[in-house]
């Protein structure tokens, strides 16, 4: 009597993503050095600018209120950059070929890296904000302003995590991905993160005012410290959504090209 072998049933989209998210979170917890550096570096920069440079930049002693929004985004960007290295590692160590033999969507491995990075960076951001409050940061925000600020920060982290994931997919190795991703970390320094853009040379001010980081910083600064926001919030959300959609499309194309399947 002949028996029919039924093909393996594909795992659901939700369960597959949950498994890969858990996998990436476990990797993050085990890589304590990267997690500590993602938190320690922004804190050290905040202390440096507050106590060493702050008196010269803003003698009144309130520079910490100005610099914290920029430090928050610097923390988010630095933490997200490790996603490029993690994704490049998976794409070059042969693990994707093993996932292709399973009845799952292999793209879920990238989703896992992105969501785990989002969770990791939100925790790191909360620690940075806590330290900022200890060193003198004072906010005028109410509950709604805090919720809006967290929403903008979350959107920013998600956006740049997908961008770093796409970079990891097209990079030839983890070290190359690290190098490409490091270049993006200079964007906050060419924005209003540390000094007002009107103190910059005219040509540099044009770059600082019209790059994606500045409206995000000004939106967070306005929500937390009460500075004018006007239409800058729409620019912040618009930039993030544009980069997010473009990064997701780029990542999907690069993954399908390398992995050979959806």
ChimeraX commands (.cxc) that place a marker at each C-alpha (Angstrom):
marker #1 position 0.00,0.00,0.00 radius 0.5
marker #1 position 1.44,3.27,-1.07 radius 0.5
marker #1 position 1.47,6.05,1.46 radius 0.5
marker #1 position 1.36,9.68,0.57 radius 0.5
marker #1 position 3.80,12.01,2.25 radius 0.5
marker #1 position 2.15,15.28,3.01 radius 0.5
marker #1 position 4.28,18.39,2.61 radius 0.5
marker #1 position 5.17,20.19,5.80 radius 0.5
marker #1 position 2.68,22.86,6.75 radius 0.5
marker #1 position 4.11,26.35,6.64 radius 0.5
marker #1 position 4.38,28.14,9.94 radius 0.5
marker #1 position 2.17,31.17,10.39 radius 0.5
marker #1 position 3.56,34.62,9.77 radius 0.5
marker #1 position 3.04,35.63,13.41 radius 0.5
marker #1 position 4.67,32.54,14.93 radius 0.5
marker #1 position 7.65,32.73,12.56 radius 0.5
marker #1 position 8.28,36.38,13.40 radius 0.5
marker #1 position 7.89,35.66,17.12 radius 0.5
marker #1 position 10.58,32.95,16.92 radius 0.5
marker #1 position 13.03,35.18,15.08 radius 0.5
marker #1 position 12.34,38.16,17.35 radius 0.5
marker #1 position 13.08,35.93,20.36 radius 0.5
marker #1 position 16.25,34.69,18.66 radius 0.5
marker #1 position 17.52,38.23,18.04 radius 0.5
marker #1 position 16.66,39.39,21.57 radius 0.5
marker #1 position 18.61,36.45,23.03 radius 0.5
marker #1 position 21.58,37.37,20.85 radius 0.5
marker #1 position 21.33,40.97,22.10 radius 0.5
marker #1 position 21.28,39.87,25.73 radius 0.5
marker #1 position 24.31,37.65,25.21 radius 0.5
marker #1 position 26.24,40.41,23.45 radius 0.5
marker #1 position 26.55,42.48,26.60 radius 0.5
marker #1 position 29.51,44.51,25.34 radius 0.5
marker #1 position 27.52,45.96,22.43 radius 0.5
marker #1 position 24.53,46.63,24.70 radius 0.5
marker #1 position 26.66,48.42,27.29 radius 0.5
marker #1 position 28.41,50.53,24.64 radius 0.5
marker #1 position 25.07,51.49,23.07 radius 0.5
marker #1 position 24.12,52.99,26.44 radius 0.5
marker #1 position 27.50,54.15,27.75 radius 0.5
marker #1 position 28.68,56.10,24.69 radius 0.5
marker #1 position 25.69,58.50,24.51 radius 0.5
marker #1 position 25.85,59.00,28.29 radius 0.5
marker #1 position 29.55,59.84,28.11 radius 0.5
marker #1 position 28.90,62.30,25.28 radius 0.5
marker #1 position 26.09,63.90,27.27 radius 0.5
marker #1 position 28.34,64.31,30.31 radius 0.5
marker #1 position 31.15,65.63,28.12 radius 0.5
marker #1 position 29.03,68.25,26.40 radius 0.5
marker #1 position 27.20,69.19,29.61 radius 0.5
marker #1 position 30.14,69.56,31.98 radius 0.5
marker #1 position 33.10,70.25,29.68 radius 0.5
marker #1 position 31.68,72.21,26.73 radius 0.5
marker #1 position 28.33,73.35,28.13 radius 0.5
marker #1 position 29.66,76.33,30.06 radius 0.5
marker #1 position 31.32,77.73,26.95 radius 0.5
marker #1 position 28.41,77.03,24.61 radius 0.5
marker #1 position 25.67,78.28,26.94 radius 0.5
marker #1 position 27.10,80.00,30.05 radius 0.5
marker #1 position 23.73,80.14,31.79 radius 0.5
marker #1 position 24.04,76.49,32.80 radius 0.5
marker #1 position 20.97,75.26,30.91 radius 0.5
marker #1 position 22.81,73.61,28.05 radius 0.5
marker #1 position 21.73,70.16,29.23 radius 0.5
marker #1 position 18.14,71.02,28.27 radius 0.5
marker #1 position 19.30,71.85,24.76 radius 0.5
marker #1 position 21.60,68.88,24.19 radius 0.5
marker #1 position 19.51,66.00,25.56 radius 0.5
marker #1 position 17.19,65.62,22.51 radius 0.5
marker #1 position 20.24,65.30,20.27 radius 0.5
marker #1 position 21.83,62.77,22.63 radius 0.5
marker #1 position 18.62,60.72,22.56 radius 0.5
marker #1 position 18.80,60.43,18.77 radius 0.5
marker #1 position 22.54,59.77,18.90 radius 0.5
marker #1 position 21.82,56.90,21.29 radius 0.5
marker #1 position 19.12,55.56,18.97 radius 0.5
marker #1 position 21.35,55.80,15.91 radius 0.5
marker #1 position 24.34,54.19,17.59 radius 0.5
marker #1 position 22.22,51.30,18.88 radius 0.5
marker #1 position 20.51,50.77,15.53 radius 0.5
marker #1 position 23.85,50.59,13.69 radius 0.5
marker #1 position 24.57,47.15,15.18 radius 0.5
marker #1 position 21.63,45.82,13.13 radius 0.5
marker #1 position 23.71,46.18,9.96 radius 0.5
marker #1 position 26.43,43.97,11.45 radius 0.5
marker #1 position 23.97,41.36,12.73 radius 0.5
marker #1 position 22.14,41.14,9.40 radius 0.5
marker #1 position 25.39,40.94,7.43 radius 0.5
marker #1 position 26.53,38.14,9.73 radius 0.5
marker #1 position 23.40,36.10,9.04 radius 0.5
marker #1 position 23.70,36.67,5.30 radius 0.5
marker #1 position 27.32,35.50,5.16 radius 0.5
marker #1 position 27.51,32.63,7.66 radius 0.5
marker #1 position 25.19,30.24,5.80 radius 0.5
marker #1 position 22.29,30.32,8.24 radius 0.5
marker #1 position 19.92,31.74,5.60 radius 0.5
marker #1 position 20.47,28.62,3.46 radius 0.5
marker #1 position 19.29,26.50,6.38 radius 0.5
marker #1 position 16.23,28.68,6.88 radius 0.5
marker #1 position 15.38,28.29,3.18 radius 0.5
marker #1 position 14.89,24.53,3.68 radius 0.5
marker #1 position 12.20,25.18,6.30 radius 0.5
marker #1 position 8.52,25.94,5.62 radius 0.5
marker #1 position 8.90,29.52,6.83 radius 0.5
marker #1 position 9.32,33.00,5.41 radius 0.5
marker #1 position 13.06,33.59,5.53 radius 0.5
marker #1 position 12.50,37.36,5.48 radius 0.5
marker #1 position 11.30,36.97,9.06 radius 0.5
marker #1 position 14.93,36.76,10.17 radius 0.5
marker #1 position 15.34,40.40,9.13 radius 0.5
marker #1 position 12.09,41.38,10.86 radius 0.5
marker #1 position 13.42,39.68,13.99 radius 0.5
marker #1 position 16.60,41.77,13.92 radius 0.5
marker #1 position 14.61,44.98,13.40 radius 0.5
marker #1 position 12.09,44.42,16.22 radius 0.5
marker #1 position 14.78,43.23,18.65 radius 0.5
marker #1 position 16.83,46.34,17.84 radius 0.5
marker #1 position 13.77,48.52,18.41 radius 0.5
marker #1 position 13.18,47.00,21.86 radius 0.5
marker #1 position 16.88,47.19,22.77 radius 0.5
marker #1 position 17.16,50.83,21.73 radius 0.5
marker #1 position 13.99,51.90,23.53 radius 0.5
marker #1 position 15.45,50.44,26.73 radius 0.5
marker #1 position 18.78,52.22,26.09 radius 0.5
marker #1 position 16.94,55.48,25.39 radius 0.5
marker #1 position 15.03,55.19,28.66 radius 0.5
marker #1 position 18.32,54.76,30.54 radius 0.5
marker #1 position 19.82,57.82,28.80 radius 0.5
marker #1 position 16.76,59.93,29.66 radius 0.5
marker #1 position 17.01,58.76,33.28 radius 0.5
marker #1 position 20.65,59.82,33.48 radius 0.5
marker #1 position 19.77,63.14,31.83 radius 0.5
marker #1 position 17.22,63.84,34.56 radius 0.5
marker #1 position 19.89,63.09,37.17 radius 0.5
marker #1 position 22.36,65.57,35.66 radius 0.5
marker #1 position 19.84,68.41,35.50 radius 0.5
marker #1 position 17.61,67.95,32.46 radius 0.5
marker #1 position 14.23,69.52,33.17 radius 0.5
marker #1 position 11.17,69.06,31.00 radius 0.5
marker #1 position 7.95,71.02,30.65 radius 0.5
marker #1 position 6.19,68.09,28.98 radius 0.5
marker #1 position 2.92,66.66,30.20 radius 0.5
marker #1 position 1.67,63.15,29.59 radius 0.5
marker #1 position 0.52,63.85,26.01 radius 0.5
marker #1 position 3.81,65.53,25.11 radius 0.5
marker #1 position 5.78,62.59,26.55 radius 0.5
marker #1 position 3.65,60.12,24.58 radius 0.5
marker #1 position 4.15,62.13,21.40 radius 0.5
marker #1 position 7.91,62.33,22.02 radius 0.5
marker #1 position 8.11,58.56,22.60 radius 0.5
marker #1 position 6.15,58.05,19.40 radius 0.5
marker #1 position 8.57,60.19,17.39 radius 0.5
marker #1 position 11.58,58.47,18.97 radius 0.5
marker #1 position 10.09,55.03,18.22 radius 0.5
marker #1 position 9.42,56.00,14.60 radius 0.5
marker #1 position 12.97,57.31,14.25 radius 0.5
marker #1 position 14.50,54.13,15.70 radius 0.5
marker #1 position 12.33,51.91,13.48 radius 0.5
marker #1 position 13.23,53.98,10.42 radius 0.5
marker #1 position 16.97,53.88,10.90 radius 0.5
marker #1 position 16.94,50.25,11.99 radius 0.5
marker #1 position 15.37,49.27,8.65 radius 0.5
marker #1 position 17.93,51.46,6.90 radius 0.5
marker #1 position 20.77,49.71,8.73 radius 0.5
marker #1 position 19.18,46.33,7.96 radius 0.5
marker #1 position 19.22,47.20,4.26 radius 0.5
marker #1 position 22.87,48.25,4.54 radius 0.5
marker #1 position 23.66,44.92,6.21 radius 0.5
marker #1 position 21.97,43.06,3.36 radius 0.5
marker #1 position 23.99,44.73,0.62 radius 0.5
marker #1 position 27.31,44.74,2.50 radius 0.5
marker #1 position 29.77,42.02,1.63 radius 0.5
marker #1 position 30.75,41.28,5.24 radius 0.5
marker #1 position 29.95,42.34,8.83 radius 0.5
marker #1 position 33.05,44.57,8.91 radius 0.5
marker #1 position 31.97,46.32,5.72 radius 0.5
marker #1 position 28.46,46.78,7.14 radius 0.5
marker #1 position 29.97,48.33,10.25 radius 0.5
marker #1 position 31.95,50.78,8.15 radius 0.5
marker #1 position 29.00,51.81,6.00 radius 0.5
marker #1 position 26.76,52.21,9.03 radius 0.5
marker #1 position 29.32,54.27,10.91 radius 0.5
marker #1 position 29.11,56.99,8.25 radius 0.5
marker #1 position 25.45,57.63,9.13 radius 0.5
marker #1 position 26.36,58.31,12.76 radius 0.5
marker #1 position 27.85,61.66,11.70 radius 0.5
marker #1 position 24.45,63.05,10.67 radius 0.5
marker #1 position 23.50,64.22,14.21 radius 0.5
marker #1 position 26.72,66.27,14.36 radius 0.5
marker #1 position 25.62,68.10,11.18 radius 0.5
marker #1 position 22.27,69.07,12.67 radius 0.5
marker #1 position 20.87,71.17,15.50 radius 0.5
marker #1 position 21.73,68.44,18.02 radius 0.5
marker #1 position 24.57,70.27,19.76 radius 0.5
marker #1 position 24.39,73.89,18.58 radius 0.5
marker #1 position 21.72,76.02,16.84 radius 0.5
marker #1 position 22.09,75.89,13.08 radius 0.5
marker #1 position 22.16,79.70,12.83 radius 0.5
marker #1 position 25.64,79.64,14.43 radius 0.5
marker #1 position 27.01,77.64,11.48 radius 0.5
marker #1 position 28.49,78.97,8.23 radius 0.5
marker #1 position 25.82,79.71,5.63 radius 0.5
marker #1 position 26.66,76.74,3.39 radius 0.5
marker #1 position 26.71,74.32,6.34 radius 0.5
marker #1 position 23.51,75.74,7.78 radius 0.5
marker #1 position 21.77,74.88,4.51 radius 0.5
marker #1 position 22.83,71.26,4.94 radius 0.5
marker #1 position 21.90,71.13,8.63 radius 0.5
marker #1 position 18.47,72.69,8.16 radius 0.5
marker #1 position 17.49,70.40,5.29 radius 0.5
marker #1 position 18.66,66.99,6.44 radius 0.5
marker #1 position 16.32,64.46,8.13 radius 0.5
marker #1 position 17.81,64.57,11.64 radius 0.5
marker #1 position 17.23,68.26,12.38 radius 0.5
marker #1 position 13.39,68.27,12.21 radius 0.5
marker #1 position 13.24,65.13,14.36 radius 0.5
marker #1 position 15.48,66.73,16.99 radius 0.5
marker #1 position 13.53,70.01,16.93 radius 0.5
marker #1 position 10.26,68.10,17.31 radius 0.5
marker #1 position 11.51,66.16,20.33 radius 0.5
marker #1 position 13.07,69.34,21.78 radius 0.5
marker #1 position 9.78,71.19,21.36 radius 0.5
marker #1 position 7.73,68.41,22.95 radius 0.5
marker #1 position 10.04,68.00,25.95 radius 0.5
marker #1 position 11.18,71.57,26.60 radius 0.5
marker #1 position 8.42,73.71,25.10 radius 0.5
marker #1 position 10.37,75.34,22.25 radius 0.5
marker #1 position 8.32,76.25,19.13 radius 0.5
marker #1 position 7.53,73.34,16.81 radius 0.5
marker #1 position 5.33,74.92,14.08 radius 0.5
marker #1 position 5.38,72.66,11.00 radius 0.5
marker #1 position 8.68,70.95,11.83 radius 0.5
marker #1 position 6.82,67.92,13.27 radius 0.5
marker #1 position 5.29,67.21,9.86 radius 0.5
marker #1 position 8.74,67.36,8.30 radius 0.5
marker #1 position 10.04,64.96,10.95 radius 0.5
marker #1 position 7.29,62.41,10.36 radius 0.5
marker #1 position 7.48,62.87,6.59 radius 0.5
marker #1 position 11.24,62.29,6.47 radius 0.5
marker #1 position 10.95,59.22,8.70 radius 0.5
marker #1 position 8.14,57.70,6.66 radius 0.5
marker #1 position 9.95,58.35,3.38 radius 0.5
marker #1 position 13.16,56.74,4.63 radius 0.5
marker #1 position 11.25,53.89,6.30 radius 0.5
marker #1 position 9.33,52.92,3.16 radius 0.5
marker #1 position 12.42,53.29,0.98 radius 0.5
marker #1 position 14.54,51.23,3.38 radius 0.5
marker #1 position 11.95,48.45,3.60 radius 0.5
marker #1 position 11.69,48.23,-0.20 radius 0.5
marker #1 position 15.49,48.26,-0.50 radius 0.5
marker #1 position 15.84,45.58,2.20 radius 0.5
marker #1 position 13.17,43.35,0.60 radius 0.5
marker #1 position 14.79,43.64,-2.82 radius 0.5
marker #1 position 18.28,42.96,-1.45 radius 0.5
marker #1 position 17.09,39.99,0.60 radius 0.5
marker #1 position 15.22,38.38,-2.28 radius 0.5
marker #1 position 18.22,38.92,-4.52 radius 0.5
marker #1 position 20.62,37.29,-2.05 radius 0.5
marker #1 position 18.40,34.61,-0.55 radius 0.5
marker #1 position 16.67,33.67,-3.79 radius 0.5
marker #1 position 13.17,33.50,-2.32 radius 0.5
marker #1 position 10.64,35.47,-0.31 radius 0.5
marker link #1:1,2 radius 0.2
marker link #1:2,3 radius 0.2
marker link #1:3,4 radius 0.2
marker link #1:4,5 radius 0.2
marker link #1:5,6 radius 0.2
marker link #1:6,7 radius 0.2
marker link #1:7,8 radius 0.2
marker link #1:8,9 radius 0.2
marker link #1:9,10 radius 0.2
marker link #1:10,11 radius 0.2
marker link #1:11,12 radius 0.2
marker link #1:12,13 radius 0.2
marker link #1:13,14 radius 0.2
marker link #1:14,15 radius 0.2
marker link #1:15,16 radius 0.2
marker link #1:16,17 radius 0.2
marker link #1:17,18 radius 0.2
marker link #1:18,19 radius 0.2
marker link #1:19,20 radius 0.2
marker link #1:20,21 radius 0.2
marker link #1:21,22 radius 0.2
marker link #1:22,23 radius 0.2
marker link #1:23,24 radius 0.2
marker link #1:24,25 radius 0.2
marker link #1:25,26 radius 0.2
marker link #1:26,27 radius 0.2
marker link #1:27,28 radius 0.2
marker link #1:28,29 radius 0.2
marker link #1:29,30 radius 0.2
marker link #1:30,31 radius 0.2
marker link #1:31,32 radius 0.2
marker link #1:32,33 radius 0.2
marker link #1:33,34 radius 0.2
marker link #1:34,35 radius 0.2
marker link #1:35,36 radius 0.2
marker link #1:36,37 radius 0.2
marker link #1:37,38 radius 0.2
marker link #1:38,39 radius 0.2
marker link #1:39,40 radius 0.2
marker link #1:40,41 radius 0.2
marker link #1:41,42 radius 0.2
marker link #1:42,43 radius 0.2
marker link #1:43,44 radius 0.2
marker link #1:44,45 radius 0.2
marker link #1:45,46 radius 0.2
marker link #1:46,47 radius 0.2
marker link #1:47,48 radius 0.2
marker link #1:48,49 radius 0.2
marker link #1:49,50 radius 0.2
marker link #1:50,51 radius 0.2
marker link #1:51,52 radius 0.2
marker link #1:52,53 radius 0.2
marker link #1:53,54 radius 0.2
marker link #1:54,55 radius 0.2
marker link #1:55,56 radius 0.2
marker link #1:56,57 radius 0.2
marker link #1:57,58 radius 0.2
marker link #1:58,59 radius 0.2
marker link #1:59,60 radius 0.2
marker link #1:60,61 radius 0.2
marker link #1:61,62 radius 0.2
marker link #1:62,63 radius 0.2
marker link #1:63,64 radius 0.2
marker link #1:64,65 radius 0.2
marker link #1:65,66 radius 0.2
marker link #1:66,67 radius 0.2
marker link #1:67,68 radius 0.2
marker link #1:68,69 radius 0.2
marker link #1:69,70 radius 0.2
marker link #1:70,71 radius 0.2
marker link #1:71,72 radius 0.2
marker link #1:72,73 radius 0.2
marker link #1:73,74 radius 0.2
marker link #1:74,75 radius 0.2
marker link #1:75,76 radius 0.2
marker link #1:76,77 radius 0.2
marker link #1:77,78 radius 0.2
marker link #1:78,79 radius 0.2
marker link #1:79,80 radius 0.2
marker link #1:80,81 radius 0.2
marker link #1:81,82 radius 0.2
marker link #1:82,83 radius 0.2
marker link #1:83,84 radius 0.2
marker link #1:84,85 radius 0.2
marker link #1:85,86 radius 0.2
marker link #1:86,87 radius 0.2
marker link #1:87,88 radius 0.2
marker link #1:88,89 radius 0.2
marker link #1:89,90 radius 0.2
marker link #1:90,91 radius 0.2
marker link #1:91,92 radius 0.2
marker link #1:92,93 radius 0.2
marker link #1:93,94 radius 0.2
marker link #1:94,95 radius 0.2
marker link #1:95,96 radius 0.2
marker link #1:96,97 radius 0.2
marker link #1:97,98 radius 0.2
marker link #1:98,99 radius 0.2
marker link #1:99,100 radius 0.2
marker link #1:100,101 radius 0.2
marker link #1:101,102 radius 0.2
marker link #1:102,103 radius 0.2
marker link #1:103,104 radius 0.2
marker link #1:104,105 radius 0.2
marker link #1:105,106 radius 0.2
marker link #1:106,107 radius 0.2
marker link #1:107,108 radius 0.2
marker link #1:108,109 radius 0.2
marker link #1:109,110 radius 0.2
marker link #1:110,111 radius 0.2
marker link #1:111,112 radius 0.2
marker link #1:112,113 radius 0.2
marker link #1:113,114 radius 0.2
marker link #1:114,115 radius 0.2
marker link #1:115,116 radius 0.2
marker link #1:116,117 radius 0.2
marker link #1:117,118 radius 0.2
marker link #1:118,119 radius 0.2
marker link #1:119,120 radius 0.2
marker link #1:120,121 radius 0.2
marker link #1:121,122 radius 0.2
marker link #1:122,123 radius 0.2
marker link #1:123,124 radius 0.2
marker link #1:124,125 radius 0.2
marker link #1:125,126 radius 0.2
marker link #1:126,127 radius 0.2
marker link #1:127,128 radius 0.2
marker link #1:128,129 radius 0.2
marker link #1:129,130 radius 0.2
marker link #1:130,131 radius 0.2
marker link #1:131,132 radius 0.2
marker link #1:132,133 radius 0.2
marker link #1:133,134 radius 0.2
marker link #1:134,135 radius 0.2
marker link #1:135,136 radius 0.2
marker link #1:136,137 radius 0.2
marker link #1:137,138 radius 0.2
marker link #1:138,139 radius 0.2
marker link #1:139,140 radius 0.2
marker link #1:140,141 radius 0.2
marker link #1:141,142 radius 0.2
marker link #1:142,143 radius 0.2
marker link #1:143,144 radius 0.2
marker link #1:144,145 radius 0.2
marker link #1:145,146 radius 0.2
marker link #1:146,147 radius 0.2
marker link #1:147,148 radius 0.2
marker link #1:148,149 radius 0.2
marker link #1:149,150 radius 0.2
marker link #1:150,151 radius 0.2
marker link #1:151,152 radius 0.2
marker link #1:152,153 radius 0.2
marker link #1:153,154 radius 0.2
marker link #1:154,155 radius 0.2
marker link #1:155,156 radius 0.2
marker link #1:156,157 radius 0.2
marker link #1:157,158 radius 0.2
marker link #1:158,159 radius 0.2
marker link #1:159,160 radius 0.2
marker link #1:160,161 radius 0.2
marker link #1:161,162 radius 0.2
marker link #1:162,163 radius 0.2
marker link #1:163,164 radius 0.2
marker link #1:164,165 radius 0.2
marker link #1:165,166 radius 0.2
marker link #1:166,167 radius 0.2
marker link #1:167,168 radius 0.2
marker link #1:168,169 radius 0.2
marker link #1:169,170 radius 0.2
marker link #1:170,171 radius 0.2
marker link #1:171,172 radius 0.2
marker link #1:172,173 radius 0.2
marker link #1:173,174 radius 0.2
marker link #1:174,175 radius 0.2
marker link #1:175,176 radius 0.2
marker link #1:176,177 radius 0.2
marker link #1:177,178 radius 0.2
marker link #1:178,179 radius 0.2
marker link #1:179,180 radius 0.2
marker link #1:180,181 radius 0.2
marker link #1:181,182 radius 0.2
marker link #1:182,183 radius 0.2
marker link #1:183,184 radius 0.2
marker link #1:184,185 radius 0.2
marker link #1:185,186 radius 0.2
marker link #1:186,187 radius 0.2
marker link #1:187,188 radius 0.2
marker link #1:188,189 radius 0.2
marker link #1:189,190 radius 0.2
marker link #1:190,191 radius 0.2
marker link #1:191,192 radius 0.2
marker link #1:192,193 radius 0.2
marker link #1:193,194 radius 0.2
marker link #1:194,195 radius 0.2
marker link #1:195,196 radius 0.2
marker link #1:196,197 radius 0.2
marker link #1:197,198 radius 0.2
marker link #1:198,199 radius 0.2
marker link #1:199,200 radius 0.2
marker link #1:200,201 radius 0.2
marker link #1:201,202 radius 0.2
marker link #1:202,203 radius 0.2
marker link #1:203,204 radius 0.2
marker link #1:204,205 radius 0.2
marker link #1:205,206 radius 0.2
marker link #1:206,207 radius 0.2
marker link #1:207,208 radius 0.2
marker link #1:208,209 radius 0.2
marker link #1:209,210 radius 0.2
marker link #1:210,211 radius 0.2
marker link #1:211,212 radius 0.2
marker link #1:212,213 radius 0.2
marker link #1:213,214 radius 0.2
marker link #1:214,215 radius 0.2
marker link #1:215,216 radius 0.2
marker link #1:216,217 radius 0.2
marker link #1:217,218 radius 0.2
marker link #1:218,219 radius 0.2
marker link #1:219,220 radius 0.2
marker link #1:220,221 radius 0.2
marker link #1:221,222 radius 0.2
marker link #1:222,223 radius 0.2
marker link #1:223,224 radius 0.2
marker link #1:224,225 radius 0.2
marker link #1:225,226 radius 0.2
marker link #1:226,227 radius 0.2
marker link #1:227,228 radius 0.2
marker link #1:228,229 radius 0.2
marker link #1:229,230 radius 0.2
marker link #1:230,231 radius 0.2
marker link #1:231,232 radius 0.2
marker link #1:232,233 radius 0.2
marker link #1:233,234 radius 0.2
marker link #1:234,235 radius 0.2
marker link #1:235,236 radius 0.2
marker link #1:236,237 radius 0.2
marker link #1:237,238 radius 0.2
marker link #1:238,239 radius 0.2
marker link #1:239,240 radius 0.2
marker link #1:240,241 radius 0.2
marker link #1:241,242 radius 0.2
marker link #1:242,243 radius 0.2
marker link #1:243,244 radius 0.2
marker link #1:244,245 radius 0.2
marker link #1:245,246 radius 0.2
marker link #1:246,247 radius 0.2
marker link #1:247,248 radius 0.2
marker link #1:248,249 radius 0.2
marker link #1:249,250 radius 0.2
marker link #1:250,251 radius 0.2
marker link #1:251,252 radius 0.2
marker link #1:252,253 radius 0.2
marker link #1:253,254 radius 0.2
marker link #1:254,255 radius 0.2
marker link #1:255,256 radius 0.2
marker link #1:256,257 radius 0.2
marker link #1:257,258 radius 0.2
marker link #1:258,259 radius 0.2
marker link #1:259,260 radius 0.2
marker link #1:260,261 radius 0.2
marker link #1:261,262 radius 0.2
view
